[in-house]
C-alpha cells in the first residue's frame, strides 16, 4: 500500500498492490497533502547505451554488468528500458546482444526491467553529420541474414532497430523487420523525403532522436526532418536534455506530434560520471563539461550522446514551460510503454503492473525517493531509510 499525490491530478491517493499488480486506487482524505510525495508510473526509456560507467557497447562486458546497470537505473526511476547497442562490427553486435540476453535469462529482475534490446545502426547513413558519432568503419547496408543472426543471439529480444532508409532495398528490409515484430525507427539518415515516405509505407513507425544525428546544414525544405514531422504514422523520440535541441524545436515537435511525442535519454555510460575527457567506443575522445554536455573532442558541435537521464529531461521541459509535469512524465513513461505495447501503458490503474516511482519536487528539481518494480521496492533513497 503506497500513498502519495497523484502525478496527474495532484490529489492524494492510496495505491493498493497485490501480487505485483495494482489492485485498487483510492482517494485519500489527507489534510496535509503537501507532506506527501508524488506518485507516478515508472519511467520507460527506449534508448540507453550505458549508465554510471557500465557500457553496453564496450566489449568485453559480462552479465553482471547488465544486472548492475539495470539496478542502477531504478535509482533514476526507470522501471523498463531498452539497452541500446550501436554501430559496430557484426561480430561485436552479436556478442553484445547475446550477453544482454544471457543476463535476462539468468536474473529474473533484470529480465523484468529489460523490455527489449534497441540496435541503433549499423544500417545508417555513412555521411558526416547524419552519421553522428557512429564509426564510419562499420556502417553498412541493411542485411536481413545478418540481422536474423543477431536476433537469434538475442533470443528474439531485439525490439527496436534504428536505420536509414536511404540504402537500396530498404523498404523490403523494413517490411521484414516489421512483420517479425521489430519496431523500425528512422535515424542517422540523409534519406530523401520520398525514401522516408516509402519507409513508412513499408512499416517504419518511429523517429530516433529527431533533430539529432543530422547534418549541421541542410536544405531548408524539403528535408528529412520536415518529412518525418509530417508523417502521421511516425512517433517522434526527442532528447530533451537542453543540449541536443533548442527549446523552440522541442516546442514544435511537441505541438506537431502531440500524443506521439516521446522522450528518451540516449544516455551513454558517462551518465553520472565526473566532467572531463574520456575515450569511448562512440566517437573516440569525447568531452563531458561541468554543465553536463557531452561532445566529440575534435568537433564540439557534434554531440556524442547524452550524459543525463530522463528525470533531467523532465525537469528541463517543465522548467522551460514546454510541458506540465504530468505531460512530461507521460512522454517518458506511459506513452513509450503504449507505443511498444507494454502493459505498463495502463499507468496508475487497476490491473496495471505496480511499476511506480515516489518522488519529491523542490522548485524545478525532481528527486526520486523510491522505485517499485512489479510491486517490489527496488530502490530507496539512502537518507529516507
C-alpha positions as CSV (number, residue, x, y, z in Angstrom):
1,X,0.0,0.0,0.0
2,X,1.5,3.3,-1.1
3,X,0.3,6.8,-0.5
4,X,1.1,10.0,-2.4
5,X,-0.1,12.8,-4.6
6,X,-1.2,11.5,-8.0
7,X,1.2,13.0,-10.5
8,X,-1.5,13.9,-12.9
9,X,-4.3,15.2,-10.6
10,X,-2.3,16.3,-7.6
11,X,-4.9,14.7,-5.4
12,X,-3.9,12.4,-2.5
13,X,-4.4,8.7,-3.4
14,X,-3.7,5.3,-1.8
15,X,-2.5,2.7,-4.3
16,X,-3.2,-0.9,-3.2
17,X,-0.8,-3.6,-4.6
18,X,-1.3,-7.3,-4.7
19,X,0.9,-9.9,-6.3
20,X,2.9,-7.2,-8.2
21,X,-0.3,-5.6,-9.7
22,X,-2.2,-2.5,-8.8
23,X,-5.3,-3.9,-7.0
24,X,-7.0,-0.5,-6.4
25,X,-6.6,3.3,-6.4
26,X,-8.5,5.1,-3.7
27,X,-9.0,8.8,-2.9
28,X,-7.1,9.6,0.3
29,X,-8.6,12.1,2.9
30,X,-5.4,13.8,3.9
31,X,-5.4,17.3,5.3
32,X,-1.6,17.9,4.8
33,X,-1.3,16.8,1.2
34,X,1.9,18.9,0.7
35,X,3.7,16.5,3.0
36,X,3.1,13.6,0.7
37,X,5.5,12.6,-2.1
38,X,4.3,12.4,-5.7
39,X,3.4,9.0,-7.0
40,X,3.8,8.3,-10.8
41,X,4.3,5.4,-13.2
42,X,7.8,4.1,-13.6
43,X,9.8,5.7,-16.4
44,X,10.3,3.8,-19.7
45,X,13.4,4.6,-21.6
46,X,13.7,3.4,-25.2
47,X,17.3,4.3,-25.6
48,X,20.0,3.7,-23.0
49,X,23.6,3.0,-24.2
50,X,25.0,2.7,-20.7
51,X,25.0,4.1,-17.2
52,X,27.4,5.1,-14.4
53,X,30.5,3.6,-16.0
54,X,28.7,0.5,-17.4
55,X,28.6,0.4,-21.2
56,X,26.6,-1.9,-23.5
57,X,29.0,-1.0,-26.3
58,X,32.4,-1.6,-25.0
59,X,33.4,-5.2,-25.2
60,X,34.1,-7.3,-23.3
61,X,31.4,-7.0,-20.7
62,X,29.6,-9.6,-18.7
63,X,26.1,-10.4,-17.4
64,X,26.9,-8.9,-14.0
65,X,27.4,-5.5,-15.6
66,X,24.0,-5.7,-17.2
67,X,22.4,-6.6,-13.9
68,X,24.3,-3.8,-12.2
69,X,23.2,-1.2,-14.8
70,X,19.6,-2.3,-14.5
71,X,19.7,-1.9,-10.8
72,X,21.3,1.5,-11.0
73,X,18.6,2.7,-13.3
74,X,16.0,2.0,-10.7
75,X,17.5,4.9,-8.7
76,X,16.7,7.1,-11.7
77,X,13.0,6.0,-11.6
78,X,13.5,3.8,-14.7
79,X,11.5,0.6,-14.4
80,X,11.6,-0.6,-18.0
81,X,14.3,0.2,-20.6
82,X,15.9,-0.9,-23.9
83,X,19.6,-1.3,-23.6
84,X,21.0,0.1,-26.9
85,X,23.7,-1.5,-28.9
86,X,25.1,0.9,-31.6
87,X,27.1,0.7,-34.8
88,X,29.9,-1.8,-34.6
89,X,31.3,-4.9,-36.3
90,X,28.7,-7.6,-37.0
91,X,30.5,-9.9,-34.6
92,X,30.6,-7.3,-31.8
93,X,26.9,-6.5,-32.1
94,X,26.1,-10.3,-32.0
95,X,28.3,-10.6,-28.9
96,X,26.7,-7.6,-27.1
97,X,23.1,-8.6,-27.6
98,X,23.9,-12.1,-26.6
99,X,25.4,-11.0,-23.3
100,X,22.3,-8.8,-22.6
101,X,20.0,-11.8,-23.4
102,X,22.1,-14.1,-21.1
103,X,21.8,-11.6,-18.2
104,X,18.0,-11.6,-18.7
105,X,17.9,-15.4,-18.8
106,X,19.9,-15.7,-15.5
107,X,18.5,-12.8,-13.5
108,X,14.7,-12.5,-13.1
109,X,14.6,-8.9,-12.0
110,X,16.9,-7.8,-14.9
111,X,14.6,-9.7,-17.3
112,X,11.6,-7.8,-15.9
113,X,13.4,-4.5,-16.4
114,X,14.8,-5.1,-19.9
115,X,11.7,-4.7,-22.1
116,X,13.8,-5.4,-25.2
117,X,17.0,-4.5,-27.0
118,X,17.5,-1.5,-29.2
119,X,20.0,-1.9,-32.1
120,X,21.0,1.6,-33.4
121,X,22.9,1.0,-36.6
122,X,24.9,-0.1,-38.4
123,X,22.4,0.4,-41.3
124,X,22.6,4.2,-41.1
125,X,23.9,7.0,-43.3
126,X,27.6,7.0,-44.0
127,X,27.6,10.8,-44.4
128,X,29.3,13.1,-41.9
129,X,26.8,14.8,-39.6
130,X,24.0,12.4,-40.3
131,X,26.2,9.6,-39.0
132,X,26.8,11.5,-35.8
133,X,29.4,9.9,-33.6
134,X,29.0,6.4,-35.1
135,X,32.1,4.9,-36.6
136,X,32.2,5.0,-40.4
137,X,34.3,1.8,-40.4
138,X,31.2,-0.3,-39.5
139,X,28.4,1.5,-41.4
140,X,26.8,-0.8,-43.9
141,X,23.7,-1.6,-46.0
142,X,20.8,-3.5,-44.4
143,X,21.4,-7.2,-44.4
144,X,18.5,-9.5,-43.3
145,X,20.6,-12.6,-42.8
146,X,22.9,-10.7,-40.5
147,X,20.0,-9.2,-38.6
148,X,18.5,-12.6,-38.1
149,X,21.8,-13.9,-36.7
150,X,21.7,-11.0,-34.2
151,X,18.2,-11.8,-33.3
152,X,19.0,-15.4,-32.7
153,X,21.9,-14.4,-30.4
154,X,19.5,-12.1,-28.6
155,X,16.9,-14.8,-28.0
156,X,14.4,-12.7,-30.0
157,X,14.8,-9.7,-27.7
158,X,15.7,-7.1,-30.3
159,X,12.5,-5.0,-30.4
160,X,13.8,-1.7,-31.9
161,X,16.1,-1.2,-34.9
162,X,17.3,2.3,-35.9
163,X,18.3,2.6,-39.6
164,X,18.4,5.0,-42.5
165,X,16.1,4.2,-45.4
166,X,18.5,5.7,-47.9
167,X,20.0,2.3,-48.8
168,X,18.8,0.4,-51.8
169,X,16.1,-2.2,-51.0
170,X,15.5,-0.6,-47.5
171,X,11.7,-0.9,-47.9
172,X,11.9,-4.7,-48.3
173,X,14.1,-5.0,-45.3
174,X,11.8,-2.7,-43.2
175,X,8.8,-4.8,-44.1
176,X,10.6,-8.0,-43.0
177,X,11.5,-6.4,-39.7
178,X,8.0,-5.1,-39.1
179,X,6.4,-8.4,-39.9
180,X,8.7,-10.1,-37.4
181,X,7.6,-7.7,-34.6
182,X,10.5,-5.3,-34.6
183,X,9.8,-1.6,-34.4
184,X,11.8,0.1,-37.2
185,X,12.9,3.7,-36.3
186,X,14.3,6.2,-38.8
187,X,17.5,7.8,-37.5
188,X,21.0,9.0,-38.5
189,X,19.6,9.5,-42.0
190,X,20.2,11.5,-45.1
191,X,17.2,9.9,-46.8
192,X,15.1,11.9,-49.3
193,X,11.5,12.7,-48.5
194,X,10.3,10.0,-50.9
195,X,12.6,7.4,-49.3
196,X,11.1,8.3,-45.9
197,X,7.6,8.1,-47.2
198,X,8.5,4.7,-48.7
199,X,9.9,3.5,-45.4
200,X,6.7,4.5,-43.6
201,X,4.6,2.6,-46.1
202,X,6.8,-0.4,-45.5
203,X,6.3,-0.2,-41.8
204,X,8.7,2.2,-40.1
205,X,6.9,3.7,-37.1
206,X,9.3,5.9,-35.1
207,X,12.0,8.6,-35.4
208,X,15.1,8.1,-33.3
209,X,16.2,11.3,-31.5
210,X,14.5,13.5,-34.2
211,X,16.6,16.6,-35.0
212,X,19.9,15.0,-33.9
213,X,22.1,12.6,-35.9
214,X,21.7,15.2,-38.7
215,X,23.8,17.3,-41.0
216,X,24.9,20.6,-39.5
217,X,23.4,22.3,-42.6
218,X,20.7,21.0,-44.9
219,X,18.1,22.3,-47.5
220,X,15.6,24.5,-45.7
221,X,12.9,22.4,-47.4
222,X,12.2,19.7,-48.2
223,X,14.5,17.8,-45.9
224,X,14.3,14.6,-43.8
225,X,13.3,16.4,-40.5
226,X,10.3,18.1,-42.0
227,X,9.3,14.9,-43.7
228,X,9.4,12.9,-40.5
229,X,7.4,15.5,-38.7
230,X,4.8,15.4,-41.5
231,X,4.3,11.6,-41.4
232,X,1.3,10.9,-39.3
233,X,2.3,7.3,-38.7
234,X,5.7,8.2,-37.2
235,X,6.1,8.7,-33.5
236,X,9.0,11.0,-32.6
237,X,11.6,10.5,-29.9
238,X,13.5,13.5,-28.6
239,X,16.4,14.1,-26.3
240,X,15.2,16.9,-24.1
241,X,18.3,17.4,-22.0
242,X,18.7,21.1,-23.0
243,X,21.8,20.4,-25.2
244,X,20.5,18.3,-28.1
245,X,17.6,20.5,-29.2
246,X,16.7,24.2,-28.7
247,X,13.5,24.9,-26.8
248,X,11.9,26.2,-30.0
249,X,12.5,22.8,-31.7
250,X,11.1,20.9,-28.8
251,X,8.1,23.1,-28.7
252,X,7.4,22.5,-32.4
253,X,7.8,18.7,-32.1
254,X,5.6,18.6,-29.1
255,X,2.9,20.6,-30.8
256,X,3.1,18.8,-34.1
257,X,3.3,15.2,-32.8
258,X,1.0,15.7,-29.7
259,X,0.4,12.3,-28.1
260,X,3.0,10.8,-30.5
261,X,5.9,12.7,-28.9
262,X,8.2,10.6,-26.7
263,X,11.2,11.5,-24.6
264,X,14.3,9.3,-24.4
265,X,17.6,9.8,-22.6
266,X,20.0,8.4,-25.1
267,X,22.2,8.1,-22.0
268,X,25.8,6.8,-22.5
269,X,27.9,5.2,-19.9
270,X,29.3,8.6,-18.8
271,X,26.0,9.5,-17.3
272,X,26.6,10.0,-13.6
273,X,30.4,10.4,-14.1
274,X,32.5,13.5,-13.3
275,X,33.3,16.0,-16.1
276,X,36.5,15.6,-18.1
277,X,37.8,14.0,-21.3
278,X,37.1,10.3,-22.0
279,X,37.9,7.8,-24.7
280,X,34.8,5.9,-25.9
281,X,33.7,3.4,-28.5
282,X,31.3,6.1,-29.8
283,X,33.4,8.8,-31.3
284,X,36.8,8.2,-29.7
285,X,37.8,11.1,-27.5
286,X,34.8,13.0,-26.0
287,X,34.4,15.8,-23.5
288,X,31.9,16.0,-20.7
289,X,31.5,19.5,-19.5
290,X,30.6,20.6,-16.0
291,X,27.2,21.7,-17.3
292,X,26.6,18.1,-18.4
293,X,27.1,18.4,-22.2
294,X,28.9,15.6,-24.0
295,X,30.5,16.1,-27.4
296,X,33.4,15.0,-29.6
297,X,36.7,16.4,-28.5
298,X,37.6,17.0,-32.2
299,X,34.4,18.8,-33.0
300,X,32.4,20.3,-30.1
301,X,29.4,20.9,-32.4
302,X,28.8,17.2,-32.7
303,X,27.3,15.6,-29.6
304,X,28.3,12.1,-28.5
305,X,25.1,11.0,-26.8
306,X,23.6,12.3,-23.6
307,X,25.1,12.2,-20.1
308,X,21.7,12.8,-18.5
309,X,18.7,10.6,-17.6
310,X,15.0,11.0,-18.2
311,X,14.4,12.9,-15.0
312,X,16.8,15.6,-16.1
313,X,14.8,15.9,-19.4
314,X,11.5,16.1,-17.4
315,X,13.0,18.9,-15.3
316,X,14.1,20.8,-18.4
317,X,10.9,20.8,-20.3
318,X,8.9,21.7,-17.2
319,X,11.4,24.5,-16.3
320,X,11.1,25.9,-19.8
321,X,7.3,25.8,-19.8
322,X,7.2,23.4,-22.7
323,X,5.0,20.9,-20.8
324,X,3.4,20.3,-17.4
325,X,5.0,17.8,-15.0
326,X,2.3,15.2,-15.8
327,X,2.7,15.7,-19.6
328,X,6.5,15.5,-19.4
329,X,6.2,12.4,-17.2
330,X,3.7,10.8,-19.6
331,X,6.1,11.4,-22.5
332,X,8.7,9.4,-20.5
333,X,6.5,6.6,-19.1
334,X,3.1,5.6,-20.3
335,X,3.4,6.9,-23.9
336,X,6.6,4.9,-24.8
337,X,5.0,2.0,-23.0
338,X,1.9,2.3,-25.1
339,X,3.9,2.7,-28.3
340,X,5.8,-0.5,-27.5
341,X,2.6,-2.3,-26.4
342,X,3.9,-2.8,-22.8
343,X,1.3,-3.4,-20.0
344,X,2.9,-0.5,-18.1
345,X,1.0,1.7,-20.5
346,X,-2.0,1.4,-18.1
347,X,-0.3,3.8,-15.7
348,X,-1.7,4.0,-12.2
349,X,-4.9,2.0,-12.7
350,X,-6.5,-1.3,-11.5
351,X,-4.8,-4.3,-13.1
352,X,-1.6,-2.4,-14.2
353,X,1.8,-3.7,-13.2
354,X,2.9,-1.9,-10.0
355,X,5.8,-0.1,-11.6
356,X,5.8,3.0,-9.6
357,X,8.0,5.9,-8.6
358,X,7.7,8.1,-5.5
359,X,9.4,11.4,-5.8
360,X,9.6,14.9,-4.4
361,X,9.7,18.2,-6.3
362,X,11.6,21.1,-5.0
363,X,11.5,24.1,-7.3
364,X,12.4,22.8,-10.7
365,X,14.2,19.7,-9.4
366,X,12.8,16.2,-9.1
367,X,14.3,13.7,-6.6
368,X,13.4,10.0,-6.8
369,X,12.7,8.7,-3.3
370,X,11.5,5.1,-4.0
371,X,11.1,2.9,-7.0
372,X,8.9,-0.2,-7.2
373,X,9.1,-2.8,-9.9
374,X,6.1,-5.2,-10.1
375,X,5.3,-4.1,-6.5
376,X,8.7,-4.8,-5.2
377,X,10.7,-2.0,-3.6
378,X,13.9,-2.0,-5.7
379,X,15.3,1.4,-4.8
380,X,15.1,3.6,-1.7
381,X,16.9,6.9,-1.3
382,X,19.5,6.4,1.4
383,X,18.5,9.3,3.6
384,X,14.9,8.2,3.7
385,X,15.6,4.8,5.1
